Structure formats: structure tokens, C-alpha cells
């Protein structure tokens, strides 16, 4: 990071750093984490060192290749103070829950709240609730024939990174919408299906999540930190 990118350079907010990395990567420029000033790196960070060796990266150069990636999420499922979602008997805690503990940028220390504090609180909530009766929810009219996924899991991952990454545009999002609509998906998801493989379950769930994230992205008309919307005429940037 340079001063021209942000006065704080490498210590700029996560969204700023990610956007700079993404833009440079798109321009064909490699980006690195400079560890030359870290003394005893191999001793202090043995796991990272082993990972670098496995990928034939010369640690003596002091430069680790980096690029933006989806490391954590910042919520999605709406929950109340009892951690209940809008689906009866379904609770959510952690990164998947939208509690408002973060903001435009994920706050690292708040993972302690999400995992431990909210986890214990949910246990206290459930301790005072009667157990569900067996067979409360039964899925009926399940389709017996399963269409093969026309897109591989790796291709779906790449498409999500391309269209739903750090920098987004309405034009690209609508293109991705057309591509997803062309893919088959079971409308009534089966918990247990006699002809489904584990890969099929995985790809179907990933496709569903892709559609949901895409819909949320299409509905978002402003940039508030997690990503940048490039269509300026539809962008109201909030600091």
C-alpha cells in the first residue's frame, strides 16, 4: 500500500486494502505481504512457513503472495434477542447471524462475542424450552429425479469470486443472474434423497447460497464497506 492509496497505507480499513489489492490484481500486478522486518519468522509462524514451503514459495525473499479472499462473513440471517430466525425451531449464532455487532468492516475481537458469549446465551435459551416432537416437520412431494449440475463446483466458486467479490457492478451482477437462472436447482430441497450424492448436495447448497447472495447484492444500491459498487450513478457511499 502507498500513501496515495490511503494515509494509513497497510493499516487502512480492510475494505480499502482489499479494493486496492483487487484493482492491482485485475491489472496484472502481483501483490505481496512484506515480512522482511519480522525477525525469526519461521520460528514464530511455523504453520505459515510449512504452507509456503509446500507451495514452493521462497520465504528467504521476504515476500508472501497475497490477494483478497472471503475470510469471514458479517451476518445474513435475521435473528432476535433469543437467537431465533424466522424459521420455527431454527436458531443462528456466529458469523451467519445478523446481530449488528460488526459494521462496515468485520471487527476481529467480536468473534469472541459471536462464538462464546452468544453460544452460551443460546444454550441458556434452549435449556428453558421444551424439546421438539419427532416428525414435527415432514418434507413432502420430493422430486425423485435429480438434474445434474451444469456447472462444476470449482466453476461456481470462480463465478462467485468474479461477480460477487470485492468490487461489484450492477451490469456484472445481472449477467451472473442470467447464468444462475440457467442452472437447475431443486425448489424443494430434500434432506434425504435416494439418488443424491454428497457432491450433489454440496453443489445444490452452494448454488442456493449463490442465488441468495446475488439477490442481496442486486438489492444493495450503496457501498458501506464489505464491497464496492462501481456503478457511480447508483452508488451513495457512506463513510
C-alpha positions in Angstrom: 0.0 0.0 0.0 1.2 3.5 -0.8 0.3 6.8 0.8 -1.6 7.7 -2.4 -3.9 4.7 -1.7 -4.6 5.7 1.9 -2.8 7.9 4.5 -2.6 4.8 6.8 -1.2 2.6 4.0 -1.2 -1.0 5.1 -3.1 -0.2 8.2 -6.0 1.3 6.3 -9.5 -0.2 6.8 -9.9 -3.7 5.5 -12.3 -2.7 2.7 -9.8 -0.1 1.4 -6.9 -2.6 1.4 -8.9 -5.3 -0.3 -10.1 -2.9 -3.0 -6.5 -1.8 -3.7 -5.3 -5.4 -3.9 -8.2 -6.4 -6.1 -7.6 -3.5 -8.5 -3.9 -4.2 -8.8 -4.5 -7.9 -9.3 -7.0 -7.1 -12.1 -4.3 -5.0 -13.7 -2.0 -8.0 -13.7 0.1 -6.7 -10.8 1.2 -9.2 -8.1 0.7 -8.2 -4.5 2.8 -9.3 -1.5 2.9 -9.2 2.3 6.4 -7.9 3.2 7.8 -9.9 6.1 11.4 -8.8 5.8 11.2 -6.8 9.0 9.9 -9.8 11.0 12.7 -11.4 13.0 12.5 -15.2 13.4 9.5 -15.6 11.1 10.0 -19.3 10.6 10.2 -20.0 14.3 7.3 -17.7 15.2 5.0 -18.8 12.4 5.8 -22.5 11.7 2.4 -23.3 10.1 2.6 -20.5 7.6 6.2 -21.4 6.9 5.2 -25.0 6.1 2.4 -23.8 3.8 4.8 -21.6 1.9 7.3 -24.5 1.5 4.5 -26.8 0.3 3.7 -24.2 -2.4 7.4 -23.7 -3.4 7.5 -20.1 -2.2 11.0 -19.0 -1.2 10.5 -17.5 2.2 14.0 -16.0 2.2 12.8 -13.4 -0.3 10.6 -12.0 2.5 7.6 -11.6 0.2 4.4 -13.7 0.6 1.9 -13.5 -2.3 -1.5 -12.3 -1.2 -4.9 -11.5 -2.7 -8.3 -10.6 -1.3 -10.5 -13.6 -0.2 -13.7 -14.3 1.7 -12.2 -15.0 5.2 -15.3 -14.3 7.3 -18.9 -13.2 6.8 -20.7 -10.5 8.7 -24.1 -11.9 9.1 -27.1 -12.7 6.9 -29.8 -14.5 8.9 -32.0 -12.1 10.8 -32.3 -13.1 14.5 -33.9 -11.7 17.6 -32.5 -11.4 21.1 -33.2 -15.2 21.7 -31.2 -16.0 18.5 -34.3 -17.2 16.7 -34.5 -16.9 13.0 -37.8 -16.5 11.0 -37.9 -20.3 10.6 -39.5 -22.0 13.7 -37.1 -24.0 15.8 -34.1 -22.7 13.8 -31.5 -20.7 15.7 -28.4 -19.0 14.4 -25.3 -17.7 16.2 -21.8 -16.7 14.9 -20.9 -15.3 11.5 -24.1 -16.5 9.8 -26.3 -14.4 12.2 -27.0 -10.7 11.5 -26.7 -9.2 15.0 -25.2 -5.8 14.2 -22.0 -6.4 16.3 -19.8 -5.5 13.3 -20.3 -2.7 10.9 -18.8 -1.9 7.5 -15.7 -3.8 8.5 -15.6 -7.0 10.5 -14.2 -6.4 14.0 -11.8 -9.2 14.8 -12.3 -9.3 18.5 -16.1 -9.6 18.1 -15.7 -13.2 17.0 -15.4 -13.9 20.8 -18.9 -12.5 21.2 -20.2 -14.5 18.3 -18.7 -17.9 19.2 -18.6 -18.0 23.0 -20.9 -15.3 24.5 -23.8 -15.8 22.1 -23.2 -19.6 22.2 -23.6 -19.8 25.9 -26.6 -17.4 25.8 -28.3 -19.7 23.2 -27.6 -22.7 25.5 -29.4 -20.9 28.3 -32.3 -20.1 26.0 -32.7 -23.7 24.8 -32.4 -25.0 28.3 -35.7 -23.4 29.1 -37.5 -24.6 26.0 -39.3 -28.0 25.6 -37.7 -30.4 23.0 -39.3 -30.7 19.6 -41.6 -33.6 19.0 -40.4 -36.2 16.5 -41.7 -35.8 13.0 -42.8 -32.1 13.5 -41.6 -31.2 10.0 -42.0 -33.6 7.1 -41.0 -32.7 3.6 -43.5 -34.0 1.1 -43.7 -34.2 -2.7 -40.0 -34.6 -3.1 -38.8 -34.8 -6.7 -37.3 -38.2 -7.4 -35.3 -37.2 -10.5 -32.3 -35.0 -9.9 -30.9 -32.9 -12.7 -27.1 -32.9 -12.9 -25.5 -29.6 -12.2 -24.3 -27.9 -15.4 -21.6 -26.1 -13.6 -18.8 -27.7 -11.6 -18.2 -26.7 -8.0 -14.9 -25.0 -8.9 -16.6 -23.1 -11.8 -19.3 -21.9 -9.4 -16.6 -20.8 -6.9 -14.8 -18.9 -9.6 -18.0 -17.2 -10.8 -18.8 -16.1 -7.3 -15.3 -14.6 -6.9 -15.7 -12.9 -10.3 -19.2 -11.4 -9.8 -19.6 -11.3 -6.0 -16.2 -10.3 -4.9 -14.6 -7.1 -3.6 -15.7 -4.9 -6.4 -19.1 -5.3 -8.0 -21.2 -3.7 -10.7 -24.9 -3.8 -11.5 -24.1 -4.9 -15.1 -22.0 -7.8 -14.0 -24.5 -8.9 -11.3 -27.3 -9.0 -13.8 -25.1 -11.1 -16.1 -24.5 -13.6 -13.2 -28.2 -13.6 -12.6 -28.8 -14.9 -16.1 -26.2 -17.6 -15.7 -27.6 -18.8 -12.4 -31.1 -18.9 -13.8 -30.0 -21.2 -16.5 -28.8 -23.8 -13.9 -31.1 -26.4 -12.5 -31.9 -26.3 -8.8 -34.4 -28.4 -6.8 -37.0 -26.0 -5.5 -38.0 -28.2 -2.6 -34.7 -29.2 -1.1 -34.6 -32.8 0.2 -32.9 -33.6 3.5 -32.6 -37.3 2.4 -32.9 -38.3 -1.2 -32.1 -41.8 -2.6 -30.4 -40.7 -5.7 -28.3 -37.7 -4.5 -24.6 -37.9 -3.9 -22.6 -35.8 -1.4 -21.2 -33.7 -4.2 -24.8 -33.1 -5.5 -25.9 -31.9 -2.0 -22.9 -29.7 -1.8 -23.3 -28.1 -5.2 -27.0 -27.6 -4.7 -26.5 -25.9 -1.4 -23.7 -23.7 -2.9 -26.0 -22.8 -5.8 -28.7 -21.8 -3.5 -26.4 -19.7 -1.4 -25.0 -18.1 -4.6 -28.5 -17.1 -5.6 -29.3 -15.6 -2.2 -26.1 -13.6 -2.1 -26.6 -12.4 -5.6 -30.2 -11.3 -4.8 -28.9 -9.4 -1.8 -26.2 -7.8 -3.9 -28.7 -6.7 -6.5 -30.8 -5.1 -3.8 -27.9 -3.2 -2.4 -27.6 0.2 -4.0 -24.8 1.6 -1.8 -21.3 0.8 -0.7 -21.0 0.5 3.1 -17.7 -1.3 3.5 -17.8 -5.0 2.7 -17.5 -4.4 -1.1 -17.6 -1.5 -3.5 -20.3 -1.0 -6.1 -18.7 0.6 -9.2 -21.9 2.0 -10.8 -21.4 5.5 -9.5 -24.8 6.7 -10.7 -26.4 4.2 -8.3 -23.9 4.5 -5.6 -24.3 6.5 -2.4 -21.1 6.0 -0.5 -21.4 6.2 3.3 -18.4 6.9 5.4 
